[in-house]
Amino acid sequence: MNTADDGQLGAARRAVVDAARGLADDTAPFIEGVRQLAALSFEVSRLDHDPDFTLFVAVASEADHLPPHELRSQCAPAWLEQCDREARELEVLHRQQIRAACARLVGRFSS
């Protein structure tokens, strides 16, 4: 790896730690945080199916039909209500496992 690659990897690792901490302490929106960590997995891991990121990828996949924050203004209010209900259900269902997975990511990438 060259220095530029090392710098990008370091920035991605810091982004993983920041996103995981935000998700674990509820300062980041649940679905957005999950999506961010799922996307970052491809930047920080050489594994096709990194077990530390599998849950984030799976939950992001379950939520792929939910509009991201920047597109919500273009959605019908009734659709947003349904999406918000589904997002809350996903959060309730996965919150405990997500927090544990966030702790593993912080431990792995903060050193």
Rosetta blueprint (number, residue, H / E / L):
1 M L
2 N L
3 T H
4 A H
5 D H
6 D H
7 G H
8 Q H
9 L H
10 G H
11 A H
12 A H
13 R H
14 R H
15 A H
16 V H
17 V H
18 D H
19 A H
20 A H
21 R H
22 G H
23 L H
24 A H
25 D L
26 D L
27 T L
28 A L
29 P L
30 F H
31 I H
32 E H
33 G H
34 V H
35 R H
36 Q H
37 L H
38 A H
39 A H
40 L H
41 S H
42 F H
43 E H
44 V H
45 S L
46 R L
47 L L
48 D L
49 H L
50 D L
51 P L
52 D L
53 F L
54 T H
55 L H
56 F H
57 V H
58 A H
59 V H
60 A H
61 S H
62 E H
63 A L
64 D L
65 H L
66 L L
67 P L
68 P L
69 H H
70 E H
71 L H
72 R H
73 S H
74 Q H
75 C L
76 A L
77 P H
78 A H
79 W H
80 L H
81 E H
82 Q H
83 C H
84 D H
85 R H
86 E H
87 A H
88 R H
89 E H
90 L H
91 E H
92 V H
93 L H
94 H H
95 R H
96 Q H
97 Q H
98 I H
99 R H
100 A H
101 A H
102 C H
103 A H
104 R H
105 L H
106 V H
107 G H
108 R H
109 F H
110 S L
111 S L
